[in-house]
Amino acid sequence: CPDCGSDVPVTVLLDTEYGPFPNPNPDYKMPVPELSDVVEVAAGYEHAIALRSWGDVFFWGSSGFYPFTHTYARVPNGVDPVDIAHIAAGGFHDLLLGSNGVVHAWGQNGYGQIGNGLTGIVDAPGVTVLNNIAAIAAGKYHSVALDKSGRIWTWGLNDQGQLGDGTTAPRHTPVATKWNRILAIAAGDRYTMGLRADGSIVTFGQLSGPRPKKADKALDLINQLIP
C-alpha cells in the first residue's frame, strides 16, 4: 500500500549511457520520480532493481531480455509481493528472497544461473529455487545462497571454480558446498566469498584485483580459507 511507509525517494548515480534518465555528467545524482518507500536496492551489469516496503520490485536499465528502459518498470509479479524480503542482482539475472526463506529467480539463464535445471530465459520471478534460506547473492553468471544452518549453496557458471564445489563444471540446479558455519555471503564477477564467525573468509573463484592478506597471485583458481 502506498501509504504504509515514509516517503523516501531513491537517488541514482547515473553512468551516462544507461538510465534511468541519462545525463552527460557521470557524477550527477537525482531522485527516481515517484519511486519511494524503497527499503533495498541492487545493481546488475547494466540494470538495477529496487524493493519497496510493501513488496513491489522495480527494474530499470538493460537486462538483455526486458525492454530497455530509461525509466523504471515494475517487475512482472510471479510471487506474492508481500513475501519478498531481500533482492540481489547478477550480471543479467536477479534473485528474490521471501520472508519464508524461499528463493525465486528470473532473467538470463545461459549458464544455469536461474537454478531451474534449464537454460532458457525466465522473464518473471516465479521460479522457486531453494527454501530455508537466510541470504542471497549474485555474480555475473552465478548465484549464491546461504541456508539457515550456515551452509553455502551455489549454481550457474563455474569456469573459474566460483561455485566452490571443487570442479569447474556449470551447475543448472543449486548444489550444497562443503562450506558451513558461514554468517554472510557476497558474490563478484567470477568469485564467491563467505564470512565465518571467527572473522576468517572463505573465497573461491577468480579474483582479478588485489586480494585479502596473504594471497600472492592476482589470477588463479582458489578454493581455500584466506586467514
N, C-alpha and C positions, 0 to 999 in steps of 0.2 A: 504494500500500500504506500502511495507517495507521501502520506502524512505520518509515516511511522518513525522517521528518523530526522536528524538535523540536516539542514540544507548546506552540505559541504561540497563545493564543486571540485571536479578533477582538474588538476593542472598538468598539461602535457608539454614535454620538451621536444620540439619538432626537429626533424633531421633534413628538412627542405625538400626531400624527394618524396617521402611518403607521409601521409597525413596523420591525424586529421588537419585540415586547414593549412596548407603549405604556406610558408613564409620564407623570404630569402635570407633571413637572419637565423643561422643554425642554433643560436642560443635563446631564441625567443620563446617565452612561456606564455601560455594562455589557458583559461578555463575551457573545458568542453561544454558547450551550451546545453543546458537542461539536464546534464548528466550529474546528478547529485546523490547524496546518501551512499557514496561509494565506500566500501569497507576493505577492499583488496584489489590490487592491480597486478598484472603480469605482462611481460613483454616478450614476444617471439622474434623471429628473424626480421620480418617486415610487417608485423602486426602487433596489436596489443588487445588485451581483454580486461574488463573490469567487472567486479562483483558488487552489486548493491545490497543494502542491508536486508531487503525483503527477498533476495534470491535471484533477481534478474542478472543475467550475464550479457554484457555488451562487447562488441567487436569493432575494431577499425584498422585500416591499413590494407595489406595484401597477404593472403594466405596461400595463394596459388589455386584455390578452388572456390572460395567465396568471391562474389563480385568485388572488384577493387572499390574501395570507398574512402573518400577524404573526410567523411563524417562517420559517426558511429551507427551501428545497426544492432538490434537485439539478436542474439544467437537463437536459432530455432530451438524451441523448448522440447527436449526429449526426455526430461526428468522433472519431477516435482520441484519447482523453483525454490520453495521454502526449505528444501532439504539440502541445498548447496551451502557448504561451509567454507571451502577453500578452492582456489584455482591455480593452475600452473600452465605456462605457455612454453611449448617447444619451438623448434625451427618453423614447422608448418603444421603442428598439431597442438591440441590443448587437452588438459585433464581437469576434471571436476572431482572434488571430494565431498560426499554428502556427510551430514552430521551423524548419519548412521554408520559411517565407516565404509561406505560403498564408493568405488572409483568408477567414473564414467569417462569416456574418451571420444574425441572426434577430430577429423582433419585428414591430412595426407597420411598414407599408410604403406608406402612403398617398401619399408623395411620391417613391417610388423609392429610399429610403434603404438598402434591403437590397442593391440593385445587381444584381438578377437579371433586369432588364428588365420586371418585372411590378409590380403594386401591391397584391397580396393579402398578408395576414398570413402570415409564416413562423414556425411555432411551435417550431422546433428548429434548432440551428446546423449544418445540413447543406449550406447553400448555399455553394459555392465562388465567391468574387467576384473575387479577384486572386491573383497569385503574385509571387514575387521582391520581397516587401515587408519593410521593416525596422521600421516603426512604424505605429500606427493611432490615430485619434482620432474622436470622435463628437460632433456638435452635437445640437440638439434634434430636427431633422428632416433632417440631412445627415450624411454620412460622409466621412472623410478618410484617406488612406493615403500613406505615404512609401516610395517604392521604394528599392532598394539603390543606385541610381545618384544618389539625392538629388532626384528629381522628385516633386512633389505630384500625387496623383490625388484626385478628388472625385466625389461623386454624391449625389442626393437633391434636397431643396428648394433653390431658388436665387433666391427672391423678392427678396433683398437683395444679390445678387451674391456670396453666401458660397462659391460653388464656384470662383470665381476664373478662370472661363473667358471673361470679357468679356461675358457675357449674364446675363439673369435667368430663363432657361428651366430648368425642372427637368430633371434627368438621371436616367434609370432604370438606367443602367449606368455604371461608372466611366469618367471622361474624364481624360486627361493634361493638366495645365495647363502654362503656359509657365514656371512657377516651378521652377527646378532649383538645384543646389548647396545644398540645404537639409539641415540637420543634425537638426532636431527639429520636431514639429508639435503644434498644440493647436487645439481647436475649442470655441467657445462657442455660445450660443443660435442666432444667425444670423450668425456670423463665423468666420473661419479664420485662423490665424497660423502662420508658419514662421520658424525661426531659421536665419540663414546663418552661415557660418564667420567672417565678419568682424564679427559681432555685430549686423548690421542685421536688421530684422524685416520680413518680408513679411506683409501683412494685407489681407484683403478681406472685405466683407460689411457688416453693420450693427453698430456699437458704440453701446450706449445709455448708457454711463457715461464716466468720464474716459479719455482716450486717451493713448498714449505720446507724449511730446515734442511736436513741432511740429504736432500735429493740432488744428485750431481749431474744428471743428464736432462737436457731440455726436452727431448723427444724419445720416448720409448714406451714399451708396454709394461705397466706396473700392476701389481696385484698384491699389495702389501700394506702394512702399517707404516706410516711415516711418523716417528716419535717427535 
